[in-house]
Amino acid sequence: MSTVDIVVTGLGATTPLGGDVASTWEALLAGRSGVRRIDDDEHEWVDRHELPVKIAAPLAVAPTDVLPRVQARRLDRCEQVALVAAKEAWHHAGLGDPKENPQVDPLRLAVVIGTGIGGAVTLLSQDDLLETGGLRKVSPLTVPMLMPNGPAAWVGIEYGAQAGVHAPVSACASGAEALAWAARLLRAGEVDVVIAGGAEACITGITVAGFVQARTLSQRNDEPERASRPFDVDRDGFVLGEGAGVMILERAEHAAARGATVHGRLAGAGLSADAYHITGPEPEGVGQSRAIAAAVRNGGLEPTDVGHVNCHATSTVAGDVGETRAVRKALGDHVVLTAPKSALGHMVGAAGAVESIITLLSVKEGIIPATLNLENLDPGVELDVVAGEPRKVDLQAAVCDSFGFGGHNAAVAFTKV
């Protein structure tokens, strides 16, 4: 266990429920859903390709409504959402103007922002231009806009981070893995502050079609808000979402020296791999369990200290029950679960970062948001799942799970200050 204390001083997000952390948290507690039909003019490819899935969870606030127009035009949507979330987190942390009045040495500032897919929107649109208009129509910014390290790179440029800019790409575990790598940088003494999280914006024809063919998406088109049903016996797949979540993580002594407000502690993080299947989780959750146990152990905690797990729970038939087995194996039967993807959809590489923010707020505020649409609990789930209404509870520690295609497993443990 490391003796370095890591604190969270800033939070930022843009999600299908709101354009910032406060609106997202409020909507989540109110039981609102960000899922809707998308067979509209903006998503004309749904009908053009006769796709059977006509629902998704798009952003509540377009990033182009927040960023300057000239800046937004040079960025893929994935890069846009990363900057929106980073701006909120930086301001929330009170770090000042990075150019005029920086409160962190640029040589001690790093960025770790993960993504699962990267600039899919740019890749598709620029390929269409090449096919129809030829070389001269292709933007010279194509590669910087589509590269998976783009979100991290632009955030690093925006805030002058010179200690390193990193972009973990581990599918749906990317956002949580970014927090884990940020913790390692801080504990190694290499940096004082890390801007860390995940970003994704891939609601496009090819991604939807690919997930359809893999039989992972819900086709409950007539009831969009009821489509994502983690742990429910009638679940039929996840709903694709988009967004970004960013935390400002600091060494505690650095935060104290500048008088920062601390919202909680990132106590520990754990990473593992299943080495089992490219898309399917290991059925007994062995690798997932190792990641959860590592997060708790590295945080200097005992399993009994953890009262809550914010589950990855995507609403797939195979994944949900296996995850609960992993939780029981690592922590026991006393923990209480919730599944935010019931309201947010699955934000892929951003999911673990946004859901880590939700986990931290649950610990800080003493309330666990309810899992939407949970009407008939799968009998394979042998743990307590919050459903119906949010539950007030005194939490000292909680864990956020995040798992991705390829067998990537990440877990992050948060505690009160």
C-alpha distance (Angstrom), angle and dihedral (degrees) to the residues before:
residue distance angle dihedral
M1 . . .
S2 3.80 . .
T3 3.79 120.3 .
V4 3.81 91.5 -147.2
D5 3.80 110.9 110.4
I6 3.82 113.4 -142.9
V7 3.78 118.1 -161.1
V8 3.80 133.5 -171.1
T9 3.81 112.2 -128.3
G10 3.81 102.6 163.5
L11 3.80 138.5 35.4
G12 3.79 130.2 -168.9
A13 3.79 134.7 170.3
T14 3.76 146.7 157.0
T15 3.80 115.3 -163.7
P16 3.81 145.0 154.6
L17 3.81 87.4 -87.2
G18 3.79 99.7 49.4
G19 3.77 148.1 -13.8
D20 3.81 93.8 -112.4
V21 3.79 142.3 20.7
A22 3.81 96.7 -90.0
S23 3.81 95.9 52.0
T24 3.81 91.9 43.6
W25 3.82 92.4 51.0
E26 3.81 92.6 45.4
A27 3.82 92.5 50.4
L28 3.78 91.8 46.1
L29 3.80 92.4 53.3
A30 3.81 90.0 45.7
G31 3.79 90.7 56.8
R32 3.79 96.6 -117.3
S33 3.80 123.2 153.7
G34 3.79 128.7 -137.5
V35 3.81 93.5 -158.2
R36 3.81 119.1 110.1
R37 3.79 142.7 150.8
I38 3.79 114.2 -79.4
D39 3.82 102.5 -170.9
D40 3.82 89.6 117.8
D41 3.80 136.7 113.4
E42 3.81 92.7 -83.1
H43 3.80 90.3 57.1
E44 3.80 98.8 35.3
W45 3.80 90.4 150.5
V46 3.81 90.2 75.6
D47 3.79 92.7 71.5
R48 3.81 95.7 28.9
H49 3.80 90.8 60.9
E50 3.81 93.6 34.4
L51 3.79 91.2 -125.7
P52 3.79 115.0 -173.0
V53 3.82 92.3 -142.4
K54 3.79 112.3 74.1
I55 3.81 100.2 165.9
A56 3.80 135.4 80.6
A57 3.81 141.0 147.7
P58 3.83 107.0 -107.4
L59 3.79 123.2 -177.7
A60 3.80 117.7 -74.2
V61 3.82 90.3 -140.7
A62 3.80 121.6 32.9
P63 3.82 112.7 -125.3
T64 3.80 88.7 -132.7
D65 3.82 87.1 65.9
V66 3.82 88.9 60.6
L67 3.80 107.5 33.9
P68 3.81 125.2 66.3
R69 3.81 109.7 -92.0
V70 3.81 95.7 -121.4
Q71 3.81 92.4 49.8
A72 3.81 93.5 46.0
R73 3.82 92.6 53.3
R74 3.81 90.6 60.8
L75 3.81 93.8 53.2
D76 3.76 137.0 74.5
R77 3.80 113.1 -123.8
C78 3.81 89.1 -106.3
E79 3.80 89.9 57.2
Q80 3.80 91.2 45.3
V81 3.80 94.2 56.5
A82 3.80 91.4 46.9
L83 3.79 90.8 55.8
V84 3.81 92.6 45.9
A85 3.81 92.1 53.5
A86 3.81 93.2 42.0
K87 3.80 92.0 51.6
E88 3.79 91.5 53.9
A89 3.81 93.0 45.8
W90 3.82 93.3 48.0
H91 3.80 91.7 49.5
H92 3.81 91.7 44.5
A93 3.81 89.5 53.7
G94 3.82 91.0 53.2
L95 3.79 92.8 -128.9
G96 3.79 94.3 150.8
D97 3.78 130.8 -140.8
P98 3.84 106.2 -24.5
K99 3.81 91.2 -146.9
E100 3.80 104.9 34.3
N101 3.81 103.8 28.4
P102 3.80 112.3 10.2
Q103 3.79 117.6 -178.9
V104 3.79 93.5 -164.2
D105 3.79 129.8 55.9
P106 3.84 106.6 -111.2
L107 3.81 88.1 -137.7
R108 3.82 88.2 59.5
L109 3.80 96.1 45.1
A110 3.81 122.8 93.1
V111 3.80 137.8 176.9
V112 3.80 127.0 -143.6
I113 3.81 113.0 176.9
G114 3.76 120.6 159.2
T115 3.78 132.7 -159.8
G116 3.76 132.2 -175.4
I117 3.79 100.3 -148.5
G118 3.80 109.7 3.4
G119 3.79 125.5 -159.7
A120 3.79 100.2 3.2
V121 3.81 93.3 145.6
T122 3.80 91.3 56.6
L123 3.79 94.2 44.1
L124 3.79 92.2 53.9
S125 3.79 97.0 42.4
Q126 3.81 94.8 46.8
D127 3.80 92.0 47.0
D128 3.80 88.6 53.1
L129 3.82 89.4 52.4
L130 3.79 91.5 49.6
E131 3.81 91.9 50.0
T132 3.81 95.1 47.1
G133 3.81 104.8 29.7
G134 3.78 106.9 21.3
L135 3.78 132.9 -128.8
R136 3.81 97.2 -40.1
K137 3.81 91.3 63.1
V138 3.81 94.7 57.5
S139 3.82 114.9 100.2
P140 3.82 117.9 -120.0
L141 3.82 85.4 -136.6
T142 3.80 92.5 61.9
V143 3.80 97.8 106.5
P144 3.84 96.7 43.1
M145 3.81 87.6 49.3
L146 3.80 97.3 49.4
M147 3.81 102.0 37.7
P148 3.82 113.7 108.9
N149 3.81 92.2 -130.9
G150 3.81 90.0 57.4
P151 3.83 96.8 96.5
A152 3.81 92.3 50.4
A153 3.79 92.8 42.6
W154 3.80 94.9 52.3
V155 3.81 92.2 47.5
G156 3.79 89.1 49.6
I157 3.80 91.1 51.7
E158 3.81 92.3 46.1
Y159 3.81 92.9 55.3
G160 3.80 100.9 29.3
A161 3.80 95.9 -117.0
Q162 3.80 106.0 179.7
A163 3.81 101.8 165.0
G164 3.80 91.5 78.3
V165 3.79 142.1 -55.6
H166 3.79 116.7 -137.9
A167 3.80 134.1 -177.1
P168 3.80 116.3 -166.5
V169 3.80 111.4 -161.4
S170 3.80 108.2 -163.7
A171 3.81 103.0 139.4
C172 3.80 113.2 -116.7
A173 3.82 92.4 -4.5
S174 3.82 93.5 59.8
G175 3.81 98.7 100.5
A176 3.79 95.0 48.4
E177 3.79 91.7 42.3
A178 3.80 88.7 54.7
L179 3.80 89.3 58.6
A180 3.80 90.0 49.2
W181 3.80 92.4 52.1
A182 3.80 90.5 45.9
A183 3.80 89.2 54.7
R184 3.80 90.2 51.7
L185 3.81 91.8 52.4
L186 3.80 91.2 50.5
R187 3.79 93.9 46.2
A188 3.78 91.6 48.2
G189 3.80 88.2 58.8
E190 3.80 92.6 -121.8
V191 3.81 95.5 122.3
D192 3.80 142.6 16.3
V193 3.81 99.4 -149.4
V194 3.80 134.3 25.9
I195 3.80 128.5 -169.0
A196 3.80 99.3 -148.5
G197 3.79 138.5 172.8
G198 3.77 145.0 82.6
A199 3.81 140.6 -79.0
E200 3.79 134.9 -165.6
A201 3.80 137.8 167.5
C202 3.78 110.1 165.7
I203 3.80 106.6 133.2
T204 3.80 92.2 138.3
G205 3.77 137.4 130.4
I206 3.79 97.2 -99.9
T207 3.80 96.2 48.1
V208 3.79 93.1 46.4
A209 3.81 91.0 46.3
G210 3.80 91.4 47.9
F211 3.79 93.2 50.6
V212 3.82 89.7 45.9
Q213 3.78 90.5 54.7
A214 3.79 89.5 48.6
R215 3.82 87.6 52.8
T216 3.79 93.6 -127.5
L217 3.85 102.0 119.5
S218 3.79 126.9 87.1
Q219 3.80 114.4 -117.2
R220 3.81 95.5 -162.9
N221 3.81 90.2 128.3
D222 3.80 96.5 156.4
E223 3.81 93.0 56.8
P224 3.82 106.1 36.8
E225 3.80 96.5 166.9
R226 3.80 90.3 51.5
A227 3.79 96.0 45.6
S228 3.81 100.8 92.4
R229 3.82 105.3 67.2
P230 3.82 111.8 165.3
F231 3.81 114.1 -166.1
D232 3.82 92.3 3.0
V233 3.81 118.6 127.8
D234 3.81 89.5 -129.3
R235 3.81 96.9 54.3
D236 3.80 113.6 132.6
G237 3.80 104.8 179.1
F238 3.78 142.8 -54.2
V239 3.80 131.9 -64.1
L240 3.80 116.2 -124.8
G241 3.80 113.8 -119.8
E242 3.79 138.3 172.9
G243 3.79 137.9 -146.9
A244 3.78 145.8 97.0
G245 3.77 139.3 -103.9
V246 3.80 126.9 -165.3
M247 3.80 134.1 -177.3
I248 3.77 129.0 -166.9
L249 3.80 105.4 -137.4
E250 3.80 121.2 -168.8
R251 3.73 141.2 177.0
A252 3.79 102.8 -102.8
E253 3.80 94.6 -123.2
H254 3.81 91.0 53.6
A255 3.81 91.6 50.6
A256 3.80 91.3 47.7
A257 3.80 92.8 48.9
R258 3.80 91.7 57.3
G259 3.83 94.1 40.6
A260 3.79 95.2 -116.1
T261 3.79 123.3 174.0
V262 3.80 110.1 -113.8
H263 3.81 119.2 -146.7
G264 3.79 99.1 -176.6
R265 3.77 145.1 -46.2
L266 3.77 130.5 -86.0
A267 3.77 92.6 -141.5
G268 3.79 101.3 177.8
A269 3.78 146.6 -16.9
G270 3.78 134.0 -154.8
L271 3.80 132.8 -162.4
S272 3.79 130.7 -171.6
A273 3.80 141.8 152.3
D274 3.81 130.6 -132.4
A275 3.83 96.9 -149.0
Y276 3.78 84.3 -159.1
H277 3.84 116.0 102.1
I278 3.80 137.2 -8.2
T279 3.82 94.4 -123.3
G280 3.80 109.0 5.3
P281 3.82 123.4 78.5
E282 3.79 120.5 -125.2
P283 3.84 100.7 -92.3
E284 3.81 98.1 -127.8
G285 3.79 94.5 44.9
V286 3.81 94.0 -124.0
G287 3.81 95.6 149.1
Q288 3.78 92.4 41.6
S289 3.78 89.8 51.6
R290 3.81 91.0 52.9
A291 3.81 91.0 53.9
I292 3.81 92.3 50.0
A293 3.80 92.6 46.7
A294 3.80 90.8 48.7
A295 3.81 92.3 51.9
V296 3.80 90.4 52.5
R297 3.80 94.8 43.6
N298 3.82 93.9 45.6
G299 3.78 88.7 50.9
G300 3.78 92.1 57.5
L301 3.80 89.9 -113.7
E302 3.77 135.3 132.3
P303 3.83 120.7 -133.4
T304 3.80 88.7 -112.1
D305 3.82 89.8 59.8
V306 3.82 91.1 64.9
G307 3.79 112.3 83.6
H308 3.79 101.2 170.7
V309 3.80 141.5 34.8
N310 3.79 122.0 -160.9
C311 3.79 97.9 -150.4
H312 3.79 130.3 -141.5
A313 3.85 85.7 -139.0
T314 3.80 102.4 153.9
S315 3.83 96.6 -177.5
T316 3.79 95.1 -105.2
V317 3.77 121.2 140.5
A318 3.81 95.2 -124.5
G319 3.78 102.4 36.5
D320 3.78 107.1 50.0
V321 3.79 101.0 58.7
G322 3.81 93.9 41.2
E323 3.79 89.8 54.7
T324 3.80 92.1 54.8
R325 3.80 88.8 52.5
A326 3.80 88.4 54.0
V327 3.80 91.7 49.4
R328 3.81 92.4 50.2
K329 3.79 91.4 47.5
A330 3.81 92.7 51.4
L331 3.80 102.1 35.6
G332 3.80 111.3 13.4
D333 3.80 132.7 -123.9
H334 3.80 101.2 -56.7
V335 3.82 100.3 79.2
V336 3.79 123.9 104.1
L337 3.82 119.1 -137.2
T338 3.78 137.6 -151.4
A339 3.82 134.1 176.3
P340 3.83 116.8 -149.5
K341 3.81 93.6 -174.8
S342 3.80 86.1 79.3
A343 3.82 86.1 74.3
L344 3.82 104.2 22.1
G345 3.77 101.5 39.1
H346 3.79 117.6 -136.6
M347 3.80 111.3 -50.9
V348 3.82 91.9 -172.5
G349 3.82 108.0 -153.2
A350 3.80 92.3 14.6
A351 3.81 95.3 49.3
G352 3.80 98.8 86.4
A353 3.80 92.9 47.7
V354 3.82 96.2 47.7
E355 3.80 91.3 43.7
S356 3.81 90.6 49.3
I357 3.79 87.7 57.4
I358 3.81 88.6 51.3
T359 3.81 90.4 48.9
L360 3.80 92.0 50.9
L361 3.81 90.9 49.1
S362 3.80 90.4 50.0
V363 3.79 89.5 56.1
K364 3.79 93.6 43.2
E365 3.81 97.2 44.7
G366 3.80 98.4 33.5
I367 3.78 96.2 -126.0
I368 3.80 133.7 109.2
P369 3.84 118.2 -150.7
A370 3.79 116.1 -125.9
T371 3.79 125.0 -107.9
L372 3.80 106.5 -115.8
N373 3.80 123.7 -132.0
L374 3.79 95.0 15.0
E375 3.80 101.1 143.8
N376 3.81 103.8 140.8
L377 3.79 113.8 29.2
D378 3.79 113.7 -140.3
P379 3.83 105.9 -110.4
G380 3.79 88.4 -132.3
V381 3.81 89.1 67.9
E382 3.79 105.4 86.9
L383 3.80 98.1 176.3
D384 3.81 135.5 84.0
V385 3.83 111.6 -91.7
V386 3.82 120.4 -167.6
A387 3.81 108.2 -124.8
G388 3.77 137.1 157.7
E389 3.80 98.8 21.4
P390 3.81 134.5 17.5
R391 3.78 113.2 -92.6
K392 3.80 124.2 -132.1
V393 3.77 111.0 -139.8
D394 3.78 137.9 156.2
L395 3.79 105.5 -115.4
Q396 3.78 125.5 -173.5
A397 3.81 94.6 174.9
A398 3.80 138.8 7.5
V399 3.80 136.9 179.6
C400 3.79 130.6 -139.0
D401 3.83 115.7 -152.2
S402 3.80 124.2 -155.5
F403 3.80 127.4 175.9
G404 3.79 132.4 179.0
F405 3.80 145.2 -166.0
G406 3.77 108.7 -81.0
G407 3.79 92.0 45.7
H408 3.81 96.7 -80.4
N409 3.81 112.6 161.9
A410 3.80 125.8 -171.4
A411 3.79 132.1 170.6
V412 3.80 129.6 179.6
A413 3.81 125.7 -164.7
F414 3.81 122.3 -150.8
T415 3.80 129.6 -169.3
K416 3.77 138.6 -177.5
V417 3.77 118.2 -91.6
